[in-house]
Structure formats: C-alpha cells, structure tokens
Amino acid sequence: MADVIPFRKPSAKEKHKGKTLCRHGHHKWQVDVAKQFDVKQGKLVTRYVCTRCGEAKVKAH
C-alpha cells in the first residue's frame, strides 16, 4: 500500500510551532561541537545553537 499524504494547508498553529518561545527570548541552547576555535580571536570558544530556530551565539573563554 502507498503512503497517504495530506494535501491541506498547515494551520498557523502548526506552521509556527516552537518559534513563539524563541521570539520572546526563551531559546533552547545546545552546544555546537563542530566549531570550538575562533581564528579571529585566537581563542577557544563555545558556540551555542538554538534547537528550535537555529540562532547561534558565541561565548569566549
């Protein structure tokens, strides 16, 4: 049997799920281990990425 795909427009609630918290400054930060060294500063840094919206912030040590 084939998979049935719904052909309906997503509601506003479904479209913006998880983004309202980030819009009000409540991000869900997670450490990004791919970039740990900043070439311009010449220091080790910790890069955080929000799992909901993808915004990034950097904290120097």
GUMI-162334 format. One record per residue: x, y, z of N, C-alpha, C, O, CB in turn. Coordinates in steps of 0.02 Angstrom, whole numbers. Glycine has a CB too. Layout:
! residues N
      npx      npy      npz     capx     capy     capz      cpx      cpy      cpz      opx      opy      opz     cbpx     cbpy     cbpz
        X        Y        Z        X        Y        Z        X        Y        Z        X        Y        Z        X        Y        Z
...
END
This chain:
! residues 61
      npx      npy      npz     capx     capy     capz      cpx      cpy      cpz      opx      opy      opz     cbpx     cbpy     cbpz
       42      -59        0        0        0        0       44       63        0       99       63       27      -47        0       61
       19      114      -30       56      177      -34       42      219       28      -10      212       61       37      216      -98
       89      263       43       79      309       99       32      364       78       37      390       22      146      338      124
      -14      383      122      -62      435      108      -33      501      132      -14      508      191     -131      420      141
      -29      550       87       -1      616      103      -58      665      108      -98      671       62       52      638       49
      -63      701      165     -118      751      170     -103      812      127      -49      841      131     -128      772      244
     -152      831       86     -144      889       42     -185      948       69     -230      973       35     -166      872      -30
     -170      968      129     -205     1025      158     -154     1077      180      -97     1061      195     -250     1004      216
     -176     1138      183     -133     1193      204     -121     1188      280     -170     1180      317     -164     1262      185
      -58     1192      304      -47     1188      376      -75     1250      411      -71     1305      385       29     1181      390
     -104     1239      469     -133     1294      507      -77     1338      535      -18     1319      535     -178     1268      564
      -95     1397      558      -46     1443      586      -14     1413      648       46     1424      660      -79     1510      604
      -52     1374      686      -25     1342      745       29     1291      727       81     1287      760      -82     1307      784
       18     1253      675       67     1203      653      128     1236      620      184     1212      627       35     1154      604
      116     1290      584      170     1324      547      221     1356      594      281     1356      580      141     1376      500
      198     1384      649      241     1422      695      255     1384      759      273     1416      809      210     1489      710
      248     1320      760      257     1280      821      330     1285      844      376     1271      806      238     1207      809
      339     1306      908      405     1311      937      441     1376      925      494     1388      956      447     1257      912
      416     1419      883      450     1482      867      430     1539      913      466     1588      919      437     1500      796
      371     1533      946      348     1589      987      392     1597     1049      402     1653     1072      276     1579     1007
      417     1542     1077      461     1548     1134      525     1584     1115      548     1628     1152      478     1478     1162
      554     1567     1058      616     1599     1036      605     1673     1021      649     1714     1033      643     1563      973
      547     1689      996      532     1759      980      531     1802     1042      545     1862     1039      465     1764      944
      516     1772     1100      515     1809     1163      578     1798     1204      580     1816     1263      454     1788     1204
      631     1770     1174      696     1765     1207      707     1701     1247      756     1697     1283      704     1821     1251
      663     1652     1240      670     1589     1277      695     1535     1230      657     1491     1209      603     1568     1310
      760     1539     1213      789     1491     1167      806     1426     1202      811     1424     1264      852     1521     1134
      815     1374     1164      836     1308     1190      907     1296     1164      916     1267     1111      786     1250     1167
      957     1320     1203     1026     1319     1181     1057     1250     1188     1045     1214     1237     1067     1369     1220
     1096     1231     1137     1133     1168     1137     1203     1183     1110     1211     1222     1064     1096     1113     1095
     1254     1152     1140     1323     1164     1121     1336     1134     1052     1318     1077     1039     1371     1135     1173
     1368     1174     1008     1388     1151      942     1462     1132      946     1504     1176      954     1375     1206      887
     1477     1068      940     1545     1045      949     1586     1050      884     1647     1038      886     1545      973      972
     1556     1068      829     1592     1072      765     1642     1130      764     1698     1123      739     1543     1079      708
     1623     1188      792     1667     1247      792     1685     1262      864     1643     1286      903     1634     1308      758
     1749     1249      883     1770     1263      951     1827     1314      954     1846     1335     1009     1792     1199      984
     1854     1334      897     1910     1381      896     1894     1439      849     1875     1428      792     1976     1346      875
     1902     1500      874     1890     1559      834     1957     1585      809     2001     1602      848     1852     1614      875
     1964     1588      743     2027     1608      712     2040     1682      723     2097     1702      735     2027     1592      637
     1989     1724      719     1999     1796      725     2020     1815      796     2064     1857      804     1934     1833      707
     1990     1784      847     2008     1799      916     2069     1759      938     2104     1780      984     1949     1785      962
     2081     1703      907     2136     1660      926     2125     1626      993     2172     1612     1030     2200     1699      929
     2061     1612     1008     2043     1583     1073     1996     1524     1063     1965     1516     1010     2011     1636     1118
     1991     1483     1115     1940     1432     1116     1873     1465     1133     1870     1507     1178     1957     1375     1167
     1822     1447     1097     1756     1475     1109     1705     1418     1113     1717     1363     1088     1737     1526     1054
     1648     1432     1144     1593     1386     1145     1537     1416     1103     1515     1472     1116     1569     1371     1218
     1515     1380     1053     1462     1403     1009     1398     1368     1028     1396     1306     1030     1479     1392      934
     1345     1406     1042     1280     1379     1059     1232     1391     1001     1233     1444      970     1253     1412     1124
     1190     1341      987     1141     1345      934     1073     1328      963     1066     1279      999     1159     1298      874
     1023     1367      947      954     1354      970      926     1296      928      929     1298      866      909     1417      964
      900     1245      962      873     1187      926      807     1202      892      787     1167      846      865     1129      973
      772     1255      915      707     1271      885      714     1314      823      685     1298      770      663     1306      935
      751     1369      828      752     1418      773      819     1421      736      822     1448      681      736     1487      800
      873     1393      765      937     1392      731      981     1452      743     1034     1458      713      926     1386      658
      960     1497      788     1002     1555      803     1064     1533      841     1061     1484      879      962     1607      844
     1119     1567      831     1182     1548      862     1210     1605      904     1200     1664      889     1234     1528      809
     1245     1586      959     1281     1635      999     1348     1605     1018     1355     1544     1021     1240     1655     1063
     1397     1647     1031     1465     1625     1046     1486     1652     1113     1475     1711     1128     1515     1648      991
     1517     1610     1154     1543     1631     1219     1618     1615     1220     1638     1558     1211     1505     1595     1278
     1659     1668     1231     1732     1659     1234     1752     1639     1304     1720     1659     1353     1769     1723     1212
     1804     1599     1309     1828     1576     1374     1882     1620     1400     1909     1608     1454     1852     1505     1370
END
